[in-house]
Amino acid sequence: MAHSENYYLLEIDLKTGRHHQIRCQLAKIGCPIKGDLKYGFDRSDKNGGISLHSRKATFIHPVSKDKLELTAATPDENLWKNFETSQQ
């Protein structure tokens, strides 16, 4: 976990694939995702999206049975860059 003056960066380990699981549970504890009007954040992001990013996904390939791990770059936005800098 990391934080800036106004936001927190959380690493979430999902146990199920339930629809809106992260959004709903964070809102319930009073920590809605930045830009998520549906679940309680007070204003939307400029692009209409929410600040939710899937950084890494690990799964078993259905045919080869190999374990696959995919890692994505963080979004090219100042909010995310601030967190990258603070964690180095």
PDB file of N, CA, C and O in Angstrom:
ATOM      1  N   MET A   1       0.850  -1.185   0.000  1.00  0.00           N
ATOM      2  CA  MET A   1       0.000   0.000   0.000  1.00  0.00           C
ATOM      3  C   MET A   1       0.886   1.236   0.000  1.00  0.00           C
ATOM      4  O   MET A   1       1.947   1.255   0.624  1.00  0.00           O
ATOM      5  N   ALA A   2       0.440   2.261  -0.703  1.00  0.00           N
ATOM      6  CA  ALA A   2       1.109   3.560  -0.715  1.00  0.00           C
ATOM      7  C   ALA A   2       0.022   4.615  -0.633  1.00  0.00           C
ATOM      8  O   ALA A   2      -1.153   4.314  -0.843  1.00  0.00           O
ATOM      9  N   HIS A   3       0.398   5.843  -0.331  1.00  0.00           N
ATOM     10  CA  HIS A   3      -0.605   6.894  -0.317  1.00  0.00           C
ATOM     11  C   HIS A   3       0.018   8.225  -0.683  1.00  0.00           C
ATOM     12  O   HIS A   3       1.216   8.447  -0.513  1.00  0.00           O
ATOM     13  N   SER A   4      -0.825   9.099  -1.186  1.00  0.00           N
ATOM     14  CA  SER A   4      -0.438  10.470  -1.468  1.00  0.00           C
ATOM     15  C   SER A   4      -1.236  11.338  -0.504  1.00  0.00           C
ATOM     16  O   SER A   4      -1.833  10.834   0.447  1.00  0.00           O
ATOM     17  N   GLU A   5      -1.244  12.616  -0.746  1.00  0.00           N
ATOM     18  CA  GLU A   5      -1.989  13.508   0.143  1.00  0.00           C
ATOM     19  C   GLU A   5      -3.483  13.189   0.156  1.00  0.00           C
ATOM     20  O   GLU A   5      -4.137  13.313   1.192  1.00  0.00           O
ATOM     21  N   ASN A   6      -4.020  12.778  -0.989  1.00  0.00           N
ATOM     22  CA  ASN A   6      -5.469  12.571  -1.104  1.00  0.00           C
ATOM     23  C   ASN A   6      -5.906  11.145  -1.415  1.00  0.00           C
ATOM     24  O   ASN A   6      -7.090  10.832  -1.288  1.00  0.00           O
ATOM     25  N   TYR A   7      -4.990  10.278  -1.815  1.00  0.00           N
ATOM     26  CA  TYR A   7      -5.388   8.955  -2.314  1.00  0.00           C
ATOM     27  C   TYR A   7      -4.513   7.850  -1.738  1.00  0.00           C
ATOM     28  O   TYR A   7      -3.411   8.090  -1.246  1.00  0.00           O
ATOM     29  N   TYR A   8      -5.043   6.622  -1.816  1.00  0.00           N
ATOM     30  CA  TYR A   8      -4.309   5.429  -1.422  1.00  0.00           C
ATOM     31  C   TYR A   8      -4.152   4.530  -2.637  1.00  0.00           C
ATOM     32  O   TYR A   8      -5.036   4.464  -3.492  1.00  0.00           O
ATOM     33  N   LEU A   9      -3.043   3.851  -2.706  1.00  0.00           N
ATOM     34  CA  LEU A   9      -2.811   2.848  -3.731  1.00  0.00           C
ATOM     35  C   LEU A   9      -2.850   1.501  -3.014  1.00  0.00           C
ATOM     36  O   LEU A   9      -2.030   1.237  -2.135  1.00  0.00           O
ATOM     37  N   LEU A  10      -3.803   0.653  -3.392  1.00  0.00           N
ATOM     38  CA  LEU A  10      -3.995  -0.634  -2.723  1.00  0.00           C
ATOM     39  C   LEU A  10      -3.696  -1.775  -3.671  1.00  0.00           C
ATOM     40  O   LEU A  10      -3.941  -1.680  -4.874  1.00  0.00           O
ATOM     41  N   GLU A  11      -3.170  -2.845  -3.129  1.00  0.00           N
ATOM     42  CA  GLU A  11      -3.017  -4.077  -3.878  1.00  0.00           C
ATOM     43  C   GLU A  11      -4.092  -5.025  -3.376  1.00  0.00           C
ATOM     44  O   GLU A  11      -4.143  -5.345  -2.189  1.00  0.00           O
ATOM     45  N   ILE A  12      -4.949  -5.473  -4.280  1.00  0.00           N
ATOM     46  CA  ILE A  12      -6.086  -6.316  -3.929  1.00  0.00           C
ATOM     47  C   ILE A  12      -5.870  -7.710  -4.511  1.00  0.00           C
ATOM     48  O   ILE A  12      -5.559  -7.847  -5.694  1.00  0.00           O
ATOM     49  N   ASP A  13      -6.032  -8.731  -3.698  1.00  0.00           N
ATOM     50  CA  ASP A  13      -5.918 -10.117  -4.141  1.00  0.00           C
ATOM     51  C   ASP A  13      -7.326 -10.695  -4.188  1.00  0.00           C
ATOM     52  O   ASP A  13      -7.880 -11.085  -3.160  1.00  0.00           O
ATOM     53  N   LEU A  14      -7.898 -10.748  -5.381  1.00  0.00           N
ATOM     54  CA  LEU A  14      -9.276 -11.217  -5.539  1.00  0.00           C
ATOM     55  C   LEU A  14      -9.384 -12.716  -5.328  1.00  0.00           C
ATOM     56  O   LEU A  14      -8.537 -13.483  -5.785  1.00  0.00           O
ATOM     57  N   LYS A  15     -10.426 -13.122  -4.637  1.00  0.00           N
ATOM     58  CA  LYS A  15     -10.693 -14.542  -4.402  1.00  0.00           C
ATOM     59  C   LYS A  15     -11.839 -15.043  -5.272  1.00  0.00           C
ATOM     60  O   LYS A  15     -11.956 -16.245  -5.510  1.00  0.00           O
ATOM     61  N   THR A  16     -12.683 -14.135  -5.747  1.00  0.00           N
ATOM     62  CA  THR A  16     -13.795 -14.508  -6.628  1.00  0.00           C
ATOM     63  C   THR A  16     -13.837 -13.514  -7.780  1.00  0.00           C
ATOM     64  O   THR A  16     -13.136 -12.503  -7.756  1.00  0.00           O
ATOM     65  N   GLY A  17     -14.627 -13.788  -8.753  1.00  0.00           N
ATOM     66  CA  GLY A  17     -14.779 -12.891  -9.892  1.00  0.00           C
ATOM     67  C   GLY A  17     -16.106 -12.158  -9.877  1.00  0.00           C
ATOM     68  O   GLY A  17     -16.644 -11.821 -10.932  1.00  0.00           O
ATOM     69  N   ARG A  18     -16.636 -11.908  -8.693  1.00  0.00           N
ATOM     70  CA  ARG A  18     -17.946 -11.270  -8.601  1.00  0.00           C
ATOM     71  C   ARG A  18     -17.932  -9.876  -9.218  1.00  0.00           C
ATOM     72  O   ARG A  18     -16.970  -9.125  -9.057  1.00  0.00           O
ATOM     73  N   HIS A  19     -18.989  -9.544  -9.913  1.00  0.00           N
ATOM     74  CA  HIS A  19     -19.157  -8.259 -10.599  1.00  0.00           C
ATOM     75  C   HIS A  19     -19.059  -7.103  -9.609  1.00  0.00           C
ATOM     76  O   HIS A  19     -19.769  -7.091  -8.604  1.00  0.00           O
ATOM     77  N   HIS A  20     -18.195  -6.139  -9.879  1.00  0.00           N
ATOM     78  CA  HIS A  20     -18.004  -4.925  -9.066  1.00  0.00           C
ATOM     79  C   HIS A  20     -17.515  -5.218  -7.649  1.00  0.00           C
ATOM     80  O   HIS A  20     -17.689  -4.383  -6.762  1.00  0.00           O
ATOM     81  N   GLN A  21     -16.913  -6.372  -7.415  1.00  0.00           N
ATOM     82  CA  GLN A  21     -16.479  -6.776  -6.079  1.00  0.00           C
ATOM     83  C   GLN A  21     -15.606  -5.720  -5.398  1.00  0.00           C
ATOM     84  O   GLN A  21     -15.885  -5.333  -4.263  1.00  0.00           O
ATOM     85  N   ILE A  22     -14.574  -5.259  -6.061  1.00  0.00           N
ATOM     86  CA  ILE A  22     -13.653  -4.284  -5.465  1.00  0.00           C
ATOM     87  C   ILE A  22     -14.379  -2.969  -5.211  1.00  0.00           C
ATOM     88  O   ILE A  22     -14.273  -2.394  -4.128  1.00  0.00           O
ATOM     89  N   ARG A  23     -15.108  -2.501  -6.199  1.00  0.00           N
ATOM     90  CA  ARG A  23     -15.799  -1.212  -6.092  1.00  0.00           C
ATOM     91  C   ARG A  23     -16.789  -1.199  -4.935  1.00  0.00           C
ATOM     92  O   ARG A  23     -16.817  -0.251  -4.151  1.00  0.00           O
ATOM     93  N   CYS A  24     -17.582  -2.223  -4.828  1.00  0.00           N
ATOM     94  CA  CYS A  24     -18.615  -2.307  -3.801  1.00  0.00           C
ATOM     95  C   CYS A  24     -18.014  -2.418  -2.400  1.00  0.00           C
ATOM     96  O   CYS A  24     -18.451  -1.723  -1.483  1.00  0.00           O
ATOM     97  N   GLN A  25     -17.034  -3.271  -2.232  1.00  0.00           N
ATOM     98  CA  GLN A  25     -16.469  -3.481  -0.903  1.00  0.00           C
ATOM     99  C   GLN A  25     -15.678  -2.274  -0.413  1.00  0.00           C
ATOM    100  O   GLN A  25     -15.737  -1.947   0.772  1.00  0.00           O
ATOM    101  N   LEU A  26     -14.934  -1.600  -1.301  1.00  0.00           N
ATOM    102  CA  LEU A  26     -14.226  -0.395  -0.881  1.00  0.00           C
ATOM    103  C   LEU A  26     -15.201   0.719  -0.522  1.00  0.00           C
ATOM    104  O   LEU A  26     -14.986   1.441   0.452  1.00  0.00           O
ATOM    105  N   ALA A  27     -16.262   0.864  -1.296  1.00  0.00           N
ATOM    106  CA  ALA A  27     -17.264   1.884  -0.980  1.00  0.00           C
ATOM    107  C   ALA A  27     -17.908   1.611   0.377  1.00  0.00           C
ATOM    108  O   ALA A  27     -18.178   2.539   1.139  1.00  0.00           O
ATOM    109  N   LYS A  28     -18.151   0.340   0.673  1.00  0.00           N
ATOM    110  CA  LYS A  28     -18.803  -0.021   1.932  1.00  0.00           C
ATOM    111  C   LYS A  28     -17.971   0.372   3.155  1.00  0.00           C
ATOM    112  O   LYS A  28     -18.530   0.675   4.209  1.00  0.00           O
ATOM    113  N   ILE A  29     -16.652   0.370   3.024  1.00  0.00           N
ATOM    114  CA  ILE A  29     -15.802   0.778   4.154  1.00  0.00           C
ATOM    115  C   ILE A  29     -15.441   2.263   4.092  1.00  0.00           C
ATOM    116  O   ILE A  29     -14.583   2.730   4.841  1.00  0.00           O
ATOM    117  N   GLY A  30     -16.103   3.003   3.195  1.00  0.00           N
ATOM    118  CA  GLY A  30     -15.892   4.446   3.116  1.00  0.00           C
ATOM    119  C   GLY A  30     -14.680   4.864   2.312  1.00  0.00           C
ATOM    120  O   GLY A  30     -14.148   5.957   2.509  1.00  0.00           O
ATOM    121  N   CYS A  31     -14.237   4.006   1.407  1.00  0.00           N
ATOM    122  CA  CYS A  31     -13.046   4.284   0.602  1.00  0.00           C
ATOM    123  C   CYS A  31     -13.351   4.032  -0.880  1.00  0.00           C
ATOM    124  O   CYS A  31     -12.762   3.135  -1.483  1.00  0.00           O
ATOM    125  N   PRO A  32     -14.272   4.820  -1.477  1.00  0.00           N
ATOM    126  CA  PRO A  32     -14.613   4.581  -2.884  1.00  0.00           C
ATOM    127  C   PRO A  32     -13.428   4.878  -3.805  1.00  0.00           C
ATOM    128  O   PRO A  32     -12.541   5.659  -3.460  1.00  0.00           O
ATOM    129  N   ILE A  33     -13.426   4.258  -4.954  1.00  0.00           N
ATOM    130  CA  ILE A  33     -12.367   4.440  -5.940  1.00  0.00           C
ATOM    131  C   ILE A  33     -12.505   5.810  -6.596  1.00  0.00           C
ATOM    132  O   ILE A  33     -13.610   6.252  -6.910  1.00  0.00           O
ATOM    133  N   LYS A  34     -11.363   6.477  -6.800  1.00  0.00           N
ATOM    134  CA  LYS A  34     -11.355   7.800  -7.413  1.00  0.00           C
ATOM    135  C   LYS A  34     -12.120   7.769  -8.743  1.00  0.00           C
ATOM    136  O   LYS A  34     -11.832   6.958  -9.624  1.00  0.00           O
ATOM    137  N   GLY A  35     -13.092   8.663  -8.865  1.00  0.00           N
ATOM    138  CA  GLY A  35     -13.876   8.786 -10.087  1.00  0.00           C
ATOM    139  C   GLY A  35     -15.106   7.898 -10.157  1.00  0.00           C
ATOM    140  O   GLY A  35     -15.871   7.997 -11.116  1.00  0.00           O
ATOM    141  N   ASP A  36     -15.320   7.038  -9.178  1.00  0.00           N
ATOM    142  CA  ASP A  36     -16.413   6.060  -9.231  1.00  0.00           C
ATOM    143  C   ASP A  36     -17.701   6.634  -8.638  1.00  0.00           C
ATOM    144  O   ASP A  36     -18.011   6.408  -7.468  1.00  0.00           O
ATOM    145  N   LEU A  37     -18.443   7.373  -9.452  1.00  0.00           N
ATOM    146  CA  LEU A  37     -19.688   8.002  -9.007  1.00  0.00           C
ATOM    147  C   LEU A  37     -20.721   6.977  -8.550  1.00  0.00           C
ATOM    148  O   LEU A  37     -21.458   7.223  -7.596  1.00  0.00           O
ATOM    149  N   LYS A  38     -20.780   5.831  -9.224  1.00  0.00           N
ATOM    150  CA  LYS A  38     -21.771   4.805  -8.894  1.00  0.00           C
ATOM    151  C   LYS A  38     -21.603   4.299  -7.461  1.00  0.00           C
ATOM    152  O   LYS A  38     -22.583   3.947  -6.805  1.00  0.00           O
ATOM    153  N   TYR A  39     -20.362   4.264  -6.980  1.00  0.00           N
ATOM    154  CA  TYR A  39     -20.096   3.727  -5.649  1.00  0.00           C
ATOM    155  C   TYR A  39     -19.565   4.786  -4.675  1.00  0.00           C
ATOM    156  O   TYR A  39     -18.806   4.457  -3.764  1.00  0.00           O
ATOM    157  N   GLY A  40     -19.954   6.042  -4.858  1.00  0.00           N
ATOM    158  CA  GLY A  40     -19.765   7.022  -3.805  1.00  0.00           C
ATOM    159  C   GLY A  40     -18.658   8.044  -3.904  1.00  0.00           C
ATOM    160  O   GLY A  40     -18.529   8.875  -3.006  1.00  0.00           O
ATOM    161  N   PHE A  41     -17.843   8.026  -4.961  1.00  0.00           N
ATOM    162  CA  PHE A  41     -16.847   9.098  -5.065  1.00  0.00           C
ATOM    163  C   PHE A  41     -17.571  10.364  -5.501  1.00  0.00           C
ATOM    164  O   PHE A  41     -18.526  10.286  -6.274  1.00  0.00           O
ATOM    165  N   ASP A  42     -17.145  11.511  -5.029  1.00  0.00           N
ATOM    166  CA  ASP A  42     -17.916  12.742  -5.221  1.00  0.00           C
ATOM    167  C   ASP A  42     -17.783  13.396  -6.589  1.00  0.00           C
ATOM    168  O   ASP A  42     -18.584  14.271  -6.917  1.00  0.00           O
ATOM    169  N   ARG A  43     -16.807  13.009  -7.395  1.00  0.00           N
ATOM    170  CA  ARG A  43     -16.686  13.586  -8.746  1.00  0.00           C
ATOM    171  C   ARG A  43     -16.048  12.567  -9.690  1.00  0.00           C
ATOM    172  O   ARG A  43     -15.309  11.681  -9.262  1.00  0.00           O
ATOM    173  N   SER A  44     -16.343  12.709 -10.961  1.00  0.00           N
ATOM    174  CA  SER A  44     -15.803  11.764 -11.936  1.00  0.00           C
ATOM    175  C   SER A  44     -14.411  12.198 -12.391  1.00  0.00           C
ATOM    176  O   SER A  44     -14.022  13.354 -12.225  1.00  0.00           O
ATOM    177  N   ASP A  45     -13.676  11.264 -12.960  1.00  0.00           N
ATOM    178  CA  ASP A  45     -12.406  11.596 -13.592  1.00  0.00           C
ATOM    179  C   ASP A  45     -12.694  12.382 -14.867  1.00  0.00           C
ATOM    180  O   ASP A  45     -13.790  12.289 -15.420  1.00  0.00           O
ATOM    181  N   LYS A  46     -11.723  13.150 -15.334  1.00  0.00           N
ATOM    182  CA  LYS A  46     -11.914  13.968 -16.542  1.00  0.00           C
ATOM    183  C   LYS A  46     -12.336  13.143 -17.751  1.00  0.00           C
ATOM    184  O   LYS A  46     -13.111  13.611 -18.584  1.00  0.00           O
ATOM    185  N   ASN A  47     -11.825  11.911 -17.848  1.00  0.00           N
ATOM    186  CA  ASN A  47     -12.149  11.063 -18.995  1.00  0.00           C
ATOM    187  C   ASN A  47     -13.407  10.216 -18.775  1.00  0.00           C
ATOM    188  O   ASN A  47     -13.774   9.421 -19.641  1.00  0.00           O
ATOM    189  N   GLY A  48     -14.062  10.379 -17.634  1.00  0.00           N
ATOM    190  CA  GLY A  48     -15.279   9.627 -17.348  1.00  0.00           C
ATOM    191  C   GLY A  48     -15.039   8.242 -16.774  1.00  0.00           C
ATOM    192  O   GLY A  48     -15.995   7.533 -16.462  1.00  0.00           O
ATOM    193  N   GLY A  49     -13.781   7.842 -16.629  1.00  0.00           N
ATOM    194  CA  GLY A  49     -13.454   6.519 -16.091  1.00  0.00           C
ATOM    195  C   GLY A  49     -13.254   6.561 -14.590  1.00  0.00           C
ATOM    196  O   GLY A  49     -13.528   7.565 -13.934  1.00  0.00           O
ATOM    197  N   ILE A  50     -12.771   5.455 -14.064  1.00  0.00           N
ATOM    198  CA  ILE A  50     -12.423   5.385 -12.643  1.00  0.00           C
ATOM    199  C   ILE A  50     -10.963   4.958 -12.538  1.00  0.00           C
ATOM    200  O   ILE A  50     -10.416   4.372 -13.472  1.00  0.00           O
ATOM    201  N   SER A  51     -10.339   5.246 -11.415  1.00  0.00           N
ATOM    202  CA  SER A  51      -8.918   4.936 -11.227  1.00  0.00           C
ATOM    203  C   SER A  51      -8.737   3.532 -10.660  1.00  0.00           C
ATOM    204  O   SER A  51      -8.316   3.347  -9.518  1.00  0.00           O
ATOM    205  N   LEU A  52      -9.065   2.558 -11.489  1.00  0.00           N
ATOM    206  CA  LEU A  52      -8.931   1.148 -11.142  1.00  0.00           C
ATOM    207  C   LEU A  52      -8.088   0.505 -12.235  1.00  0.00           C
ATOM    208  O   LEU A  52      -8.417   0.615 -13.417  1.00  0.00           O
ATOM    209  N   HIS A  53      -7.011  -0.160 -11.855  1.00  0.00           N
ATOM    210  CA  HIS A  53      -6.072  -0.717 -12.833  1.00  0.00           C
ATOM    211  C   HIS A  53      -5.688  -2.135 -12.442  1.00  0.00           C
ATOM    212  O   HIS A  53      -5.292  -2.382 -11.303  1.00  0.00           O
ATOM    213  N   SER A  54      -5.801  -3.055 -13.371  1.00  0.00           N
ATOM    214  CA  SER A  54      -5.361  -4.419 -13.133  1.00  0.00           C
ATOM    215  C   SER A  54      -3.894  -4.519 -13.520  1.00  0.00           C
ATOM    216  O   SER A  54      -3.555  -4.597 -14.701  1.00  0.00           O
ATOM    217  N   ARG A  55      -3.037  -4.516 -12.524  1.00  0.00           N
ATOM    218  CA  ARG A  55      -1.584  -4.511 -12.746  1.00  0.00           C
ATOM    219  C   ARG A  55      -1.068  -5.898 -13.117  1.00  0.00           C
ATOM    220  O   ARG A  55      -0.220  -6.038 -13.999  1.00  0.00           O
ATOM    221  N   LYS A  56      -1.592  -6.932 -12.430  1.00  0.00           N
ATOM    222  CA  LYS A  56      -1.084  -8.279 -12.674  1.00  0.00           C
ATOM    223  C   LYS A  56      -2.214  -9.294 -12.580  1.00  0.00           C
ATOM    224  O   LYS A  56      -3.079  -9.200 -11.709  1.00  0.00           O
ATOM    225  N   ALA A  57      -2.195 -10.255 -13.477  1.00  0.00           N
ATOM    226  CA  ALA A  57      -3.164 -11.357 -13.445  1.00  0.00           C
ATOM    227  C   ALA A  57      -2.395 -12.668 -13.588  1.00  0.00           C
ATOM    228  O   ALA A  57      -1.528 -12.801 -14.452  1.00  0.00           O
ATOM    229  N   THR A  58      -2.721 -13.623 -12.740  1.00  0.00           N
ATOM    230  CA  THR A  58      -2.093 -14.945 -12.780  1.00  0.00           C
ATOM    231  C   THR A  58      -3.197 -15.984 -12.898  1.00  0.00           C
ATOM    232  O   THR A  58      -4.192 -15.932 -12.175  1.00  0.00           O
ATOM    233  N   PHE A  59      -3.014 -16.933 -13.819  1.00  0.00           N
ATOM    234  CA  PHE A  59      -4.022 -17.976 -14.006  1.00  0.00           C
ATOM    235  C   PHE A  59      -3.394 -19.196 -14.660  1.00  0.00           C
ATOM    236  O   PHE A  59      -2.283 -19.131 -15.187  1.00  0.00           O
ATOM    237  N   ILE A  60      -4.108 -20.294 -14.621  1.00  0.00           N
ATOM    238  CA  ILE A  60      -3.670 -21.535 -15.262  1.00  0.00           C
ATOM    239  C   ILE A  60      -4.274 -21.588 -16.660  1.00  0.00           C
ATOM    240  O   ILE A  60      -5.484 -21.442 -16.833  1.00  0.00           O
ATOM    241  N   HIS A  61      -3.414 -21.800 -17.652  1.00  0.00           N
ATOM    242  CA  HIS A  61      -3.881 -21.893 -19.040  1.00  0.00           C
ATOM    243  C   HIS A  61      -4.797 -23.111 -19.161  1.00  0.00           C
ATOM    244  O   HIS A  61      -4.448 -24.195 -18.694  1.00  0.00           O
ATOM    245  N   PRO A  62      -5.970 -22.941 -19.786  1.00  0.00           N
ATOM    246  CA  PRO A  62      -6.953 -24.034 -19.823  1.00  0.00           C
ATOM    247  C   PRO A  62      -6.516 -25.259 -20.625  1.00  0.00           C
ATOM    248  O   PRO A  62      -7.023 -26.354 -20.380  1.00  0.00           O
ATOM    249  N   VAL A  63      -5.595 -25.109 -21.572  1.00  0.00           N
ATOM    250  CA  VAL A  63      -5.172 -26.249 -22.388  1.00  0.00           C
ATOM    251  C   VAL A  63      -3.818 -26.796 -21.927  1.00  0.00           C
ATOM    252  O   VAL A  63      -3.688 -27.985 -21.637  1.00  0.00           O
ATOM    253  N   SER A  64      -2.818 -25.922 -21.861  1.00  0.00           N
ATOM    254  CA  SER A  64      -1.462 -26.388 -21.522  1.00  0.00           C
ATOM    255  C   SER A  64      -1.275 -26.634 -20.029  1.00  0.00           C
ATOM    256  O   SER A  64      -0.350 -27.337 -19.622  1.00  0.00           O
ATOM    257  N   LYS A  65      -2.160 -26.052 -19.212  1.00  0.00           N
ATOM    258  CA  LYS A  65      -2.089 -26.140 -17.748  1.00  0.00           C
ATOM    259  C   LYS A  65      -0.868 -25.414 -17.163  1.00  0.00           C
ATOM    260  O   LYS A  65      -0.548 -25.572 -15.985  1.00  0.00           O
ATOM    261  N   ASP A  66      -0.196 -24.621 -17.999  1.00  0.00           N
ATOM    262  CA  ASP A  66       0.916 -23.815 -17.509  1.00  0.00           C
ATOM    263  C   ASP A  66       0.376 -22.636 -16.711  1.00  0.00           C
ATOM    264  O   ASP A  66      -0.703 -22.120 -17.000  1.00  0.00           O
ATOM    265  N   LYS A  67       1.131 -22.220 -15.713  1.00  0.00           N
ATOM    266  CA  LYS A  67       0.776 -21.033 -14.947  1.00  0.00           C
ATOM    267  C   LYS A  67       1.254 -19.811 -15.736  1.00  0.00           C
ATOM    268  O   LYS A  67       2.432 -19.705 -16.075  1.00  0.00           O
ATOM    269  N   LEU A  68       0.332 -18.895 -16.022  1.00  0.00           N
ATOM    270  CA  LEU A  68       0.653 -17.683 -16.756  1.00  0.00           C
ATOM    271  C   LEU A  68       0.516 -16.482 -15.845  1.00  0.00           C
ATOM    272  O   LEU A  68      -0.414 -16.402 -15.042  1.00  0.00           O
ATOM    273  N   GLU A  69       1.438 -15.554 -15.971  1.00  0.00           N
ATOM    274  CA  GLU A  69       1.384 -14.320 -15.197  1.00  0.00           C
ATOM    275  C   GLU A  69       1.579 -13.155 -16.160  1.00  0.00           C
ATOM    276  O   GLU A  69       2.610 -13.052 -16.825  1.00  0.00           O
ATOM    277  N   LEU A  70       0.597 -12.297 -16.228  1.00  0.00           N
ATOM    278  CA  LEU A  70       0.635 -11.133 -17.109  1.00  0.00           C
ATOM    279  C   LEU A  70       0.753  -9.875 -16.257  1.00  0.00           C
ATOM    280  O   LEU A  70       0.036  -9.717 -15.269  1.00  0.00           O
ATOM    281  N   THR A  71       1.657  -8.986 -16.642  1.00  0.00           N
ATOM    282  CA  THR A  71       1.841  -7.733 -15.920  1.00  0.00           C
ATOM    283  C   THR A  71       1.699  -6.579 -16.894  1.00  0.00           C
ATOM    284  O   THR A  71       2.315  -6.575 -17.960  1.00  0.00           O
ATOM    285  N   ALA A  72       0.888  -5.603 -16.526  1.00  0.00           N
ATOM    286  CA  ALA A  72       0.633  -4.442 -17.379  1.00  0.00           C
ATOM    287  C   ALA A  72       1.362  -3.212 -16.834  1.00  0.00           C
ATOM    288  O   ALA A  72       1.574  -3.077 -15.629  1.00  0.00           O
ATOM    289  N   ALA A  73       1.731  -2.342 -17.733  1.00  0.00           N
ATOM    290  CA  ALA A  73       2.317  -1.062 -17.324  1.00  0.00           C
ATOM    291  C   ALA A  73       1.245  -0.219 -16.642  1.00  0.00           C
ATOM    292  O   ALA A  73       0.056  -0.365 -16.927  1.00  0.00           O
ATOM    293  N   THR A  74       1.667   0.650 -15.753  1.00  0.00           N
ATOM    294  CA  THR A  74       0.699   1.546 -15.117  1.00  0.00           C
ATOM    295  C   THR A  74       0.241   2.592 -16.118  1.00  0.00           C
ATOM    296  O   THR A  74       0.971   2.910 -17.057  1.00  0.00           O
ATOM    297  N   PRO A  75      -0.960   3.132 -15.932  1.00  0.00           N
ATOM    298  CA  PRO A  75      -1.469   4.143 -16.860  1.00  0.00           C
ATOM    299  C   PRO A  75      -0.542   5.366 -16.921  1.00  0.00           C
ATOM    300  O   PRO A  75       0.111   5.721 -15.940  1.00  0.00           O
ATOM    301  N   ASP A  76      -0.507   5.987 -18.085  1.00  0.00           N
ATOM    302  CA  ASP A  76       0.341   7.160 -18.311  1.00  0.00           C
ATOM    303  C   ASP A  76      -0.388   8.422 -17.858  1.00  0.00           C
ATOM    304  O   ASP A  76      -0.752   9.272 -18.671  1.00  0.00           O
ATOM    305  N   GLU A  77      -0.594   8.528 -16.554  1.00  0.00           N
ATOM    306  CA  GLU A  77      -1.290   9.669 -15.959  1.00  0.00           C
ATOM    307  C   GLU A  77      -0.525  10.102 -14.715  1.00  0.00           C
ATOM    308  O   GLU A  77       0.132   9.281 -14.075  1.00  0.00           O
ATOM    309  N   ASN A  78      -0.605  11.369 -14.371  1.00  0.00           N
ATOM    310  CA  ASN A  78       0.157  11.901 -13.234  1.00  0.00           C
ATOM    311  C   ASN A  78      -0.130  11.176 -11.924  1.00  0.00           C
ATOM    312  O   ASN A  78       0.794  10.904 -11.158  1.00  0.00           O
ATOM    313  N   LEU A  79      -1.389  10.860 -11.655  1.00  0.00           N
ATOM    314  CA  LEU A  79      -1.724  10.176 -10.405  1.00  0.00           C
ATOM    315  C   LEU A  79      -0.908   8.896 -10.248  1.00  0.00           C
ATOM    316  O   LEU A  79      -0.320   8.663  -9.192  1.00  0.00           O
ATOM    317  N   TRP A  80      -0.869   8.080 -11.274  1.00  0.00           N
ATOM    318  CA  TRP A  80      -0.153   6.811 -11.218  1.00  0.00           C
ATOM    319  C   TRP A  80       1.347   7.033 -11.159  1.00  0.00           C
ATOM    320  O   TRP A  80       2.053   6.314 -10.452  1.00  0.00           O
ATOM    321  N   LYS A  81       1.848   8.028 -11.900  1.00  0.00           N
ATOM    322  CA  LYS A  81       3.284   8.325 -11.884  1.00  0.00           C
ATOM    323  C   LYS A  81       3.745   8.743 -10.501  1.00  0.00           C
ATOM    324  O   LYS A  81       4.848   8.384 -10.087  1.00  0.00           O
ATOM    325  N   ASN A  82       2.916   9.501  -9.772  1.00  0.00           N
ATOM    326  CA  ASN A  82       3.258   9.903  -8.407  1.00  0.00           C
ATOM    327  C   ASN A  82       3.471   8.692  -7.513  1.00  0.00           C
ATOM    328  O   ASN A  82       4.384   8.681  -6.687  1.00  0.00           O
ATOM    329  N   PHE A  83       2.630   7.668  -7.672  1.00  0.00           N
ATOM    330  CA  PHE A  83       2.789   6.467  -6.857  1.00  0.00           C
ATOM    331  C   PHE A  83       4.022   5.672  -7.267  1.00  0.00           C
ATOM    332  O   PHE A  83       4.702   5.111  -6.408  1.00  0.00           O
ATOM    333  N   GLU A  84       4.324   5.613  -8.559  1.00  0.00           N
ATOM    334  CA  GLU A  84       5.519   4.899  -9.008  1.00  0.00           C
ATOM    335  C   GLU A  84       6.768   5.527  -8.390  1.00  0.00           C
ATOM    336  O   GLU A  84       7.670   4.815  -7.949  1.00  0.00           O
ATOM    337  N   THR A  85       6.820   6.848  -8.358  1.00  0.00           N
ATOM    338  CA  THR A  85       7.956   7.565  -7.805  1.00  0.00           C
ATOM    339  C   THR A  85       8.071   7.323  -6.305  1.00  0.00           C
ATOM    340  O   THR A  85       9.173   7.128  -5.793  1.00  0.00           O
ATOM    341  N   SER A  86       6.945   7.334  -5.596  1.00  0.00           N
ATOM    342  CA  SER A  86       6.982   7.192  -4.144  1.00  0.00           C
ATOM    343  C   SER A  86       7.367   5.791  -3.688  1.00  0.00           C
ATOM    344  O   SER A  86       7.775   5.614  -2.540  1.00  0.00           O
ATOM    345  N   GLN A  87       7.249   4.787  -4.562  1.00  0.00           N
ATOM    346  CA  GLN A  87       7.571   3.420  -4.157  1.00  0.00           C
ATOM    347  C   GLN A  87       9.004   3.022  -4.505  1.00  0.00           C
ATOM    348  O   GLN A  87       9.423   1.919  -4.153  1.00  0.00           O
ATOM    349  N   GLN A  88       9.757   3.863  -5.170  1.00  0.00           N
ATOM    350  CA  GLN A  88      11.129   3.512  -5.546  1.00  0.00           C
ATOM    351  C   GLN A  88      12.103   3.859  -4.465  1.00  0.00           C
ATOM    352  O   GLN A  88      13.303   3.630  -4.618  1.00  0.00           O
TER     353      GLN A  88
END
